[in-house]
Amino acid sequence: MKAAACVLGLAALLGACVERRPAASSSFSPEEAAYIRKPGAGVITGHAFRTRAKGQVVNAAGEVVRLVPATAYASQRFASLYGRAKFIPAASYPQEEPDPRYAEYTRTTKAEANGRFAFDKVAPGRYFVTTQVIWGEEDALFREGGSVYDEVTLTGRETEPVRVILSGK
């Protein structure tokens, strides 16, 4: 009983420390995001990981990696979630759900065991690439790590894959 009360108290204290950011105010526009469905020749490759406090690297092994068109809605959503950082701790994940159409205009892949991933046939445009890097026991109340992202732009003139590192830095 005391342990549960301590955990709830700790959660309340942590919640009070989380920076509150305004929610996205623009509405999702399928027309603005439609470029993600166009054929393209671009390739985005990357590596997703976090470095723990003692220097140990944790890869995003098996995690879903999302390619999100950087629309006004997505830009406001990412600014709301991450602020000026490129990492959000798992304990700070928001509870609000995005517009259901948002996911329909997102491509996904899975990171390999070494945290590497790739998207091919990507149309020119500006994108957010995001995933999570989580460690700790799956049934634990609080897990370490969190969500990372970066932004990438394809012009359509690339002759090599565009590389992105998702480390939260």
C-alpha atoms as a printed R data frame, in Angstrom:
    type eleno elety resid chain resno      x      y       z
1   ATOM     1    CA   MET     A     1  0.000  0.000   0.000
2   ATOM     2    CA   LYS     A     2  2.801  2.429   0.933
3   ATOM     3    CA   ALA     A     3  4.707  1.474  -2.211
4   ATOM     4    CA   ALA     A     4  1.698  2.272  -4.403
5   ATOM     5    CA   ALA     A     5  1.241  5.626  -2.666
6   ATOM     6    CA   CYS     A     6  4.934  6.427  -3.181
7   ATOM     7    CA   VAL     A     7  4.749  5.533  -6.860
8   ATOM     8    CA   LEU     A     8  1.640  7.700  -7.350
9   ATOM     9    CA   GLY     A     9  3.310 10.567  -5.507
10  ATOM    10    CA   LEU     A    10  6.433 10.236  -7.635
11  ATOM    11    CA   ALA     A    11  4.329 10.184 -10.797
12  ATOM    12    CA   ALA     A    12  2.544 13.366  -9.695
13  ATOM    13    CA   LEU     A    13  5.865 15.095  -9.000
14  ATOM    14    CA   LEU     A    14  7.285 14.031 -12.354
15  ATOM    15    CA   GLY     A    15  4.135 15.205 -14.093
16  ATOM    16    CA   ALA     A    16  4.492 18.614 -12.477
17  ATOM    17    CA   CYS     A    17  8.036 18.875 -13.860
18  ATOM    18    CA   VAL     A    18  7.017 18.184 -17.448
19  ATOM    19    CA   GLU     A    19  6.965 21.254 -19.642
20  ATOM    20    CA   ARG     A    20  3.423 21.841 -20.872
21  ATOM    21    CA   ARG     A    21  3.244 22.793 -24.531
22  ATOM    22    CA   PRO     A    22  0.209 23.973 -26.456
23  ATOM    23    CA   ALA     A    23 -1.583 21.365 -28.562
24  ATOM    24    CA   ALA     A    24 -1.621 21.587 -32.351
25  ATOM    25    CA   SER     A    25 -4.179 24.142 -33.482
26  ATOM    26    CA   SER     A    26 -4.274 23.514 -37.225
27  ATOM    27    CA   SER     A    27 -6.392 20.720 -38.611
28  ATOM    28    CA   PHE     A    28 -5.027 17.797 -40.582
29  ATOM    29    CA   SER     A    29 -5.127 18.273 -44.368
30  ATOM    30    CA   PRO     A    30 -4.973 15.113 -46.508
31  ATOM    31    CA   GLU     A    31 -4.244 17.307 -49.539
32  ATOM    32    CA   GLU     A    32 -1.181 18.820 -47.869
33  ATOM    33    CA   ALA     A    33  0.116 15.353 -46.873
34  ATOM    34    CA   ALA     A    34 -0.657 13.682 -50.224
35  ATOM    35    CA   TYR     A    35  2.930 13.925 -51.480
36  ATOM    36    CA   ILE     A    36  3.872 10.966 -49.276
37  ATOM    37    CA   ARG     A    37  1.770  8.756 -51.571
38  ATOM    38    CA   LYS     A    38  3.410  9.949 -54.780
39  ATOM    39    CA   PRO     A    39  6.049  7.791 -56.455
40  ATOM    40    CA   GLY     A    40  9.610  8.883 -55.880
41  ATOM    41    CA   ALA     A    41 13.178  7.744 -56.292
42  ATOM    42    CA   GLY     A    42 14.477  8.964 -52.940
43  ATOM    43    CA   VAL     A    43 15.952  6.716 -50.283
44  ATOM    44    CA   ILE     A    44 16.218  7.568 -46.591
45  ATOM    45    CA   THR     A    45 18.466  5.393 -44.435
46  ATOM    46    CA   GLY     A    46 19.135  5.782 -40.773
47  ATOM    47    CA   HIS     A    47 20.180  4.549 -37.385
48  ATOM    48    CA   ALA     A    48 18.001  4.979 -34.274
49  ATOM    49    CA   PHE     A    49 19.550  4.693 -30.815
50  ATOM    50    CA   ARG     A    50 19.973  6.355 -27.424
51  ATOM    51    CA   THR     A    51 23.071  6.476 -25.282
52  ATOM    52    CA   ARG     A    52 22.469  5.662 -21.629
53  ATOM    53    CA   ALA     A    53 24.056  7.691 -18.816
54  ATOM    54    CA   LYS     A    54 27.043  5.328 -18.501
55  ATOM    55    CA   GLY     A    55 27.730  5.346 -22.252
56  ATOM    56    CA   GLN     A    56 25.934  2.138 -23.246
57  ATOM    57    CA   VAL     A    57 24.224  2.427 -26.647
58  ATOM    58    CA   VAL     A    58 20.684  1.045 -26.914
59  ATOM    59    CA   ASN     A    59 19.402  0.495 -30.462
60  ATOM    60    CA   ALA     A    60 15.778  0.806 -31.539
61  ATOM    61    CA   ALA     A    61 15.764 -2.924 -32.320
62  ATOM    62    CA   GLY     A    62 12.438 -4.004 -33.816
63  ATOM    63    CA   GLU     A    63 10.749 -0.646 -33.229
64  ATOM    64    CA   VAL     A    64  8.385  0.900 -35.764
65  ATOM    65    CA   VAL     A    65  9.974  3.853 -37.561
66  ATOM    66    CA   ARG     A    66  7.564  6.425 -39.011
67  ATOM    67    CA   LEU     A    67  8.008  8.711 -42.001
68  ATOM    68    CA   VAL     A    68  5.629 11.647 -41.528
69  ATOM    69    CA   PRO     A    69  5.026 14.415 -44.095
70  ATOM    70    CA   ALA     A    70  5.974 17.718 -42.438
71  ATOM    71    CA   THR     A    71  2.607 19.387 -42.947
72  ATOM    72    CA   ALA     A    72  1.400 22.320 -40.848
73  ATOM    73    CA   TYR     A    73 -0.508 19.860 -38.631
74  ATOM    74    CA   ALA     A    74  2.518 17.560 -38.188
75  ATOM    75    CA   SER     A    75  4.873 20.504 -37.599
76  ATOM    76    CA   GLN     A    76  2.637 21.847 -34.832
77  ATOM    77    CA   ARG     A    77  2.223 18.358 -33.389
78  ATOM    78    CA   PHE     A    78  5.992 17.758 -33.266
79  ATOM    79    CA   ALA     A    79  6.593 21.221 -31.759
80  ATOM    80    CA   SER     A    80  3.940 20.478 -29.149
81  ATOM    81    CA   LEU     A    81  5.385 17.066 -28.293
82  ATOM    82    CA   TYR     A    82  9.104 17.789 -28.384
83  ATOM    83    CA   GLY     A    83  9.442 21.536 -27.890
84  ATOM    84    CA   ARG     A    84 12.968 22.422 -28.982
85  ATOM    85    CA   ALA     A    85 14.379 18.968 -28.241
86  ATOM    86    CA   LYS     A    86 14.525 15.904 -30.467
87  ATOM    87    CA   PHE     A    87 13.774 13.517 -27.600
88  ATOM    88    CA   ILE     A    88 10.825 13.049 -25.271
89  ATOM    89    CA   PRO     A    89 11.094 10.656 -22.296
90  ATOM    90    CA   ALA     A    90  8.674  7.723 -22.282
91  ATOM    91    CA   ALA     A    91  7.178  8.987 -19.006
92  ATOM    92    CA   SER     A    92  6.179 12.235 -20.776
93  ATOM    93    CA   TYR     A    93  4.289 10.709 -23.706
94  ATOM    94    CA   PRO     A    94  1.087 12.666 -24.303
95  ATOM    95    CA   GLN     A    95 -2.286 11.066 -23.854
96  ATOM    96    CA   GLU     A    96 -4.118 12.933 -26.628
97  ATOM    97    CA   GLU     A    97 -4.719 11.083 -29.876
98  ATOM    98    CA   PRO     A    98 -3.908 12.657 -33.265
99  ATOM    99    CA   ASP     A    99 -6.420 13.039 -36.064
100 ATOM   100    CA   PRO     A   100 -7.120  9.448 -37.279
101 ATOM   101    CA   ARG     A   101 -6.266 10.421 -40.876
102 ATOM   102    CA   TYR     A   102 -2.771 11.425 -39.751
103 ATOM   103    CA   ALA     A   103 -1.655  7.771 -39.555
104 ATOM   104    CA   GLU     A   104 -3.114  7.065 -43.006
105 ATOM   105    CA   TYR     A   105 -0.587  9.513 -44.473
106 ATOM   106    CA   THR     A   106  2.400  8.048 -42.642
107 ATOM   107    CA   ARG     A   107  4.755  5.354 -43.916
108 ATOM   108    CA   THR     A   108  6.298  2.841 -41.533
109 ATOM   109    CA   THR     A   109  9.112  0.330 -41.440
110 ATOM   110    CA   LYS     A   110 10.810 -1.587 -38.644
111 ATOM   111    CA   ALA     A   111 14.296 -1.006 -37.333
112 ATOM   112    CA   GLU     A   112 16.657 -3.961 -37.550
113 ATOM   113    CA   ALA     A   113 18.361 -5.399 -34.457
114 ATOM   114    CA   ASN     A   114 21.200 -2.888 -34.919
115 ATOM   115    CA   GLY     A   115 18.742  0.054 -35.028
116 ATOM   116    CA   ARG     A   116 19.160  0.599 -38.785
117 ATOM   117    CA   PHE     A   117 16.200  1.285 -41.063
118 ATOM   118    CA   ALA     A   118 15.407  2.421 -44.612
119 ATOM   119    CA   PHE     A   119 12.586  3.942 -46.641
120 ATOM   120    CA   ASP     A   120 12.761  3.638 -50.415
121 ATOM   121    CA   LYS     A   121 10.769  5.160 -53.284
122 ATOM   122    CA   VAL     A   122 10.267  8.367 -51.286
123 ATOM   123    CA   ALA     A   123  8.821 11.371 -53.109
124 ATOM   124    CA   PRO     A   124 10.457 14.797 -52.780
125 ATOM   125    CA   GLY     A   125  9.318 16.734 -49.733
126 ATOM   126    CA   ARG     A   126 10.013 17.565 -46.109
127 ATOM   127    CA   TYR     A   127  9.521 14.745 -43.582
128 ATOM   128    CA   PHE     A   128  9.801 13.909 -39.903
129 ATOM   129    CA   VAL     A   129 11.381 10.524 -39.131
130 ATOM   130    CA   THR     A   130 10.536  9.202 -35.673
131 ATOM   131    CA   THR     A   131 10.687  6.104 -33.498
132 ATOM   132    CA   GLN     A   132 11.153  5.132 -29.901
133 ATOM   133    CA   VAL     A   133 14.115  3.646 -28.090
134 ATOM   134    CA   ILE     A   134 12.935  1.984 -24.894
135 ATOM   135    CA   TRP     A   135 14.643 -0.316 -22.415
136 ATOM   136    CA   GLY     A   136 13.799 -1.931 -19.119
137 ATOM   137    CA   GLU     A   137 11.307 -4.586 -18.105
138 ATOM   138    CA   GLU     A   138  8.154 -4.559 -20.241
139 ATOM   139    CA   ASP     A   139  5.905 -4.845 -17.182
140 ATOM   140    CA   ALA     A   140  7.707 -2.057 -15.275
141 ATOM   141    CA   LEU     A   141  5.683  0.979 -14.249
142 ATOM   142    CA   PHE     A   142  8.298  3.313 -15.734
143 ATOM   143    CA   ARG     A   143 10.560  2.350 -18.610
144 ATOM   144    CA   GLU     A   144 13.648  4.243 -19.666
145 ATOM   145    CA   GLY     A   145 14.274  5.846 -23.024
146 ATOM   146    CA   GLY     A   146 11.649  7.536 -25.117
147 ATOM   147    CA   SER     A   147 10.811  8.883 -28.536
148 ATOM   148    CA   VAL     A   148 13.346 10.438 -30.917
149 ATOM   149    CA   TYR     A   149 12.956 12.241 -34.224
150 ATOM   150    CA   ASP     A   150 14.707 14.285 -36.845
151 ATOM   151    CA   GLU     A   151 13.708 16.145 -39.969
152 ATOM   152    CA   VAL     A   152 14.834 15.378 -43.508
153 ATOM   153    CA   THR     A   153 14.164 17.013 -46.878
154 ATOM   154    CA   LEU     A   154 14.358 15.282 -50.240
155 ATOM   155    CA   THR     A   155 14.654 17.514 -53.287
156 ATOM   156    CA   GLY     A   156 14.343 14.808 -55.938
157 ATOM   157    CA   ARG     A   157 17.912 15.477 -57.108
158 ATOM   158    CA   GLU     A   158 19.646 13.113 -54.653
159 ATOM   159    CA   THR     A   159 21.990 10.530 -56.163
160 ATOM   160    CA   GLU     A   160 22.764  8.852 -52.828
161 ATOM   161    CA   PRO     A   161 20.532  7.851 -49.926
162 ATOM   162    CA   VAL     A   162 19.814 10.616 -47.433
163 ATOM   163    CA   ARG     A   163 21.086  9.526 -44.043
164 ATOM   164    CA   VAL     A   164 19.469 10.401 -40.735
165 ATOM   165    CA   ILE     A   165 20.553  9.673 -37.165
166 ATOM   166    CA   LEU     A   166 17.775  9.411 -34.594
167 ATOM   167    CA   SER     A   167 19.512  9.778 -31.228
168 ATOM   168    CA   GLY     A   168 17.609 12.655 -29.659
169 ATOM   169    CA   LYS     A   169 20.515 15.052 -30.100
